[in-house]
Amino acid sequence: MIHFTERIFVAGHTGMVGSAIVRQLIRLGHPRSHIITRTRAELDLTNQAAVQAFFEQESPDQVYLAAAHGGGSRHTGMQPGALIYQNMMIAANVVEAAFQAGVKKLLFLASSSSYPKSALQPMSEDDLVSGPLDPAREPHALAQIAGIKLCESYNRQYGDSHGLDYRCAVACSVYGPGDHYATEHSRVIPALIRRFHDATLSGAPRVTVQGSGSTRREFLYVDDMAEACVYLMELPKPAFDKHAPHTGGLINVGFGADVSIEQLAQTIAGVVGYRGQIVCDSTPPEGPERRLLDSYRLHALGWEPLMELEIGLELSYMDFKLHHAERQRARAPSIEAMA
């Protein structure tokens, strides 16, 4: 049941997923005045004292923890120390401050990179910490696992005594309006959108995509992700526990099907209107052959995504042209076939 009188803190509201969660909350009828947000300049989530003071002052009833420092695997490789430190501090500070402030409901967001590199496909919630991680994303993944286990541990210790109900949503690759197209650390969909757009404007005869093109990834439109997050947050505990009794509050949020990077590139080229040749360069090393989530538990709880990939890509390209295209004059970097 949705309680519109509750005050809700959305950490990371300027990011793609966080901003979509705010949109979804407003769409459902939550008063904007009850949705608490802070920019990074206003609140440094890695600063424990500042986070504690914020929670003491604002006393939110719910927390969506969508704040994170991240990027593609190349970014992780360049700044592994900063990424693992910042993300672990954000999770630790927010979860502890939320507990101290009496917050009973919290949703922590993580990605499918939390699962082992060689996990059987599709990946189940039970696969967490069952094997080695993808080395290219290990620092970020470890920080996410720490956040997941932090919520699980607080539930175990304080669930009965304090009524804590901290849940975690592990998402596949999310895309859509609000994505980052302007940096060399963009993920595969925004990077391909930018690259095909620039190639169309310049009349480039071919676009090269790094990787063989055979690797497969799962993609979820950002507003579907936000809807799933709010759905999971508001789901009564008996219903949640019925379908996720042994996951420690962890639930996969996926689209339910994957595509090859070559298929993805062809679809984006069609959306953008690029008519040139698409070349897959298999020279660089690639990530895992497949990353598909098992979202059976979420579907059993009554939620499924609505946005088909091609329509979502069309909306993403509209967002790119509206907010980013005029700023993208430099040649785009090569694209990693890793999501």
N, C-alpha and C positions, 0 to 999 in steps of 0.2 A: 504494500500500500504506500502511495506517495504522500508525504507530509509536506505541504507547501510552506509550513511555518518554520521548517528547519533551516539553519544557516549552513551553507555548503562552501567549503574551501576547495577550489580547483587549483592545485599546484601545477604550474606549467601551462597556464591558460593562453599564453602567447604562441605556443607551439601548435602544430597541426592537430594533434589529437585533443589536447587540452581545450583549444578554441572550439572544436566540434562538440566536446562535452558541454561547454557553456551554452552553445546553440541548442543542444538537445534539451538541456534543463529548462531553458526559456521556452522552447517549443512546447514542453509538457505543462507549462504554467507556473513554474517557479518564479517568484518575483526577482527581478534583477538585483534589487537591494539586498536579497538574502544570499546572493552568490558572491563569495569573497574571493578576490584575486589580488595578486601582487606581482609586479614585474621583478626581474632579477635585480634591477637597480634599487627597488624598494625593499626587497627582502632577499638576502643571500642565504639560500637553504643549506649551504655548507657551514654556516656560522651557527653553532649550537645555541649560544646565548640569544642571538637574534630570533631564532626559530621559537625557542621557548617563550620569549617575551611576546612574540606575535600570537601564539596560541593562548597565552594567559589573557591577553587583551581582547581577542576576537571570539574565543570560546565557540568554535564551529561545532556543529552536530555531526557532520559527515566530511570526509576528506577523499578527494580523488587525487592520487599521487601520480600525475602524468609528467612531472618534471624530470628531465634527465639531460645529461651532456652526452652527445653521441654523434653518429655519422656512419659512413660506409666503412668497410674493412680497411681501406687505405688510411682513413682518419684514425682508426683505432691503432694501426701500426705506427703512426707518427707520434701519437700522444697516449701511449698505454698507461703511463703512471698517472697522468692528470685524469684520464677517464675513470679508472678504477677508484681513485681517491674521491673524486667529486661525486660520483654516483653512489658510492657506499655511504659517504657522509650525508648526502641528501636523504637516502632511505632511512638511515639510523636516526638522524635528527628529527625528521617529520614523524616517524612512527612513535618514537619515544615521547616527543612533545605532545602528540595527539593523545597518547595514553595518559600522560600526566594531566592533560586538560579535560579528561573524561570523555573523549570521543569514543563512541561505541562502534561506529561503522566507518571503515576505510577500505578503499580499493587501490591496490598497487598494480601498476601496469608494467609488464615486461614483454620481451620479444621471443620469437622462436629460437633465437641464437642461444637461449638458456639451455636448450637440449643438446645432448651429445652429438658430435659430428657424425657418428656412425649409427645413430638411433634408427631402429626399424621404422619404415614408413607405412602409414602415417604415424606421427609421434603422439603418444599418449601422455597424459599428466603423470602417469606412473614412471615415465622414462627419465624424469628429472634426476640429476646426479647419478645416472646409471653408467656413465662412461666418459671418456675424454671429450673436451670441447673442441670446436673449430679453433685452431691456434690463431687464425687471423682476427677472431673476435673474442678471444678468451677474456681479456680484461673487462670489457663491457659486460660479457655474459656472467662472469663471476660476481660482479656487482649486483646484477639483477637477481642471481640466485641467492645472494646474501639478503636482498630485500624480501624475496619470497619466503625464505626460511625465517627471517625476522618476524614476518606476519604470522607464520605458522607457529613459531615459538611463543609469541605473545598470546595467541589463541589458546595454546595448550596451558600456559601458566595462568592467564587471567580471564579466560573465556567464561568459566563457571562463576568465579568470584566477582568479576567486574562486568560481566555481560559483553565482553569484547567479541566482535564479529568482523575480523579483518580478512578480506578476500583478495585474491590475485588473479589478474587476467593476463594470459600469455597470448599475444597476437602474432599472426603472420605478418608479412610485409604490408604496411598500411600506406595508402596513397590518396591523393585528392587535393582539394583546395586548401591552401595554407602550407603546402609542401615547400621545400627549399630547392630552388632551381639555380641559385646564383653562385654556388660554390663548387669547387672541384670535388667536394666530399659528398655530393648528392648521391642518393640511392638510385637504383637502376631505372625506375619509371621517370622521375623528374629529370634525370640525366639524359635519358633517351628522348624525352619530349623536347628538351632544349636543343639537343644535337640535331634531331630531324628538322626542327624549326629553323635553325641556323643554316642547315644544308639546303633547305628549300629556298630561303631568301638569297643565298649565295649561288644557287644553281649547281651545287656540288654533284658530280656524277655518281658518287658512291659514299656510303657511310660505313665505317668499320666499327663493329661491335666486338669488344674483347671477349674471348671465350669461344668454345665450339658451337654455342647456341643450343646445345642439347640439355644443359642443366635446367631443371624445372623448379619453379617457385610459385608460391601461393600468394595472392594479392587480395586485400580487403579494402573497400572504399571507406574513407575516414568517417563519414556520417553513419555508416553501418557499425563501425567500431564504437563510435560514441553511443549509439543506441544500445549496443550490447553492454557497454559499461554501466549505463544507467539502469538497464534491466537487471543486471547482476547485483548492483548495489541495492536495488529496491526489492529484490526477491525475498520473500519471507524465509527465515532460517530453516524451518522444517522442510520446506520444498527444496531449498539449496542442499541441505544435508542428505536428503533422500537420494539424490543423484550424484553427489560428490562426497560420500562418507569417508573416503580414505585419501583425499587429495590435499588435506591441510588447507582448504580454502582456495585451491588452485584450479582454474578453469581455462581451457583453450578457447580462443576466439579466432576462428578461421573462416574462409569462404567455403571450403569443402571440396575444392578442385584446384589443380595447378596447371600451369602452362610452361612450355619451354621458352627460354629467353629468345630464341629465334622467332617463335610464334608471337611473343610479346612485341619484339621489334617490328615485325611485319604489321601488326595491328596498329601500333603507334604511328608508323609511317603512313598507313592509310588514313588515320584520324587527322594527322597533320597535313596530308596532301603531298607527301614526298614521293616522287616518281623514279628516283634513281635506284642504283644497285645497293643491296645490303650485303656486306661481307663480314663473315665471322672469322676472327683471328684466334685460332686455338693455341697460339704460342704461350701467352701468359698462363700461369697456374690458375686453376678454378677451385671454387669451393665445393661443398658436398653436391653430389649429383642431383639430390632431391631434398626439399624441405617442405613437407606437407603435414599439417596438424590434424590430429584426430579430434574433431569437435563434437563427437557423439554426445558427450555429457551436456554440453550447452544446448544442443538441439533437443535433447530429452527434457531439458528445463523449459522448453517452449519458445526458443528464439532461433531465427535463421536470417541470414543476410538477404537483402533485396536487390542491391545494385549489381547488374551484370558488368563484366570487365570493360567491354567496349564502350558502353554508355558512360561508365565511370571515367574512362580515359578521355572521352569527349568533354566531359565536364572539367576534368583536370586541365586539358589544353585551353579551354575557355578561360579558366582561372589564370593560367600562365600568360596568355595574351593580354588579359586585362590588367594584371599586376606586375608582370615581370619582363615581358618581351622587349619593351623599349630599353631596358637596362642591360640586355644581353647582346653586346656588340662584339665582344672578344670571342675568339675561337674557343669552342667548348673542348674540354679534355676528353681523353678516351674513356669509354664506359666499361665498368666492371660488370660482368655477368654474374654478380653475387648480390642477393637481396637479403 
